[in-house]
Amino acid sequence: MNSRARKVIPLQNFKLKIEFMNGERKIFDVKPLFVYSVYKSIKDNGAFNKVFISNGIVQWPNEVDICPDRLYDDSVKL
């Protein structure tokens, strides 16, 4: 299993559409992470929509990222 991301698209309601290196496409709901202070900086749509991938890791310009394994395991297949 390769949990690294190849492509990410921000969706409405703080969800991400992710294509993984293995070709799978999934949806990840970021809202449950907002209980952790590190994720509060992406809780507005402007910041959230700046999501990008670096070395297979989904992250934002303010150095917030999501563990690739958690992203893969906790997302829902399309």
C-alpha positions in Angstrom: 0.0 0.0 0.0 1.3 3.4 -0.9 -0.4 6.1 1.2 1.4 9.0 -0.5 -0.8 11.5 -2.3 -0.4 12.4 -6.0 -3.1 15.0 -6.3 -5.4 16.9 -3.9 -8.4 19.1 -4.5 -10.1 21.1 -1.8 -13.9 20.6 -1.7 -16.7 22.3 0.1 -17.3 21.7 3.8 -13.6 21.2 4.5 -13.2 17.9 2.6 -10.3 16.9 0.4 -10.5 14.8 -2.8 -7.2 12.9 -2.9 -5.6 10.7 -5.6 -3.0 8.4 -4.1 0.1 7.1 -5.8 -1.5 3.7 -6.1 -4.3 5.3 -8.2 -7.0 5.1 -5.6 -9.3 8.2 -5.2 -10.7 9.0 -1.8 -12.4 11.8 0.2 -11.0 12.9 3.5 -13.0 15.0 6.0 -10.7 17.5 7.7 -13.3 18.8 10.2 -12.6 16.2 12.9 -9.0 17.5 13.1 -10.1 21.0 14.0 -10.3 20.0 17.7 -6.4 20.1 17.6 -5.0 23.6 17.8 -2.5 23.0 15.0 -5.3 22.7 12.5 -7.3 25.8 13.6 -5.2 27.9 11.2 -6.8 26.2 8.2 -10.3 26.5 9.6 -11.3 29.3 7.1 -11.9 28.5 3.4 -9.2 30.9 2.2 -6.4 29.1 4.1 -7.9 25.6 3.6 -8.1 26.1 -0.2 -4.3 26.7 -0.3 -3.7 22.9 0.2 -0.9 21.4 -1.9 1.3 18.3 -2.0 5.0 18.1 -1.2 6.8 14.8 -1.5 3.5 13.0 -1.4 2.3 14.7 1.8 -0.8 16.9 1.9 0.0 20.2 3.5 -0.7 23.9 3.7 1.7 26.9 3.5 1.7 27.4 7.3 3.5 24.1 7.7 0.3 22.2 8.7 0.2 18.7 7.3 -1.7 15.4 7.6 0.1 12.1 8.2 -0.1 10.1 4.9 -1.2 6.9 6.7 -4.0 8.7 8.6 -5.1 10.4 5.4 -5.3 7.1 3.6 -6.8 5.0 6.4 -9.4 7.6 7.5 -10.6 8.6 4.0 -13.6 7.1 2.1 -13.2 5.5 -1.3 -14.9 7.1 -4.3 
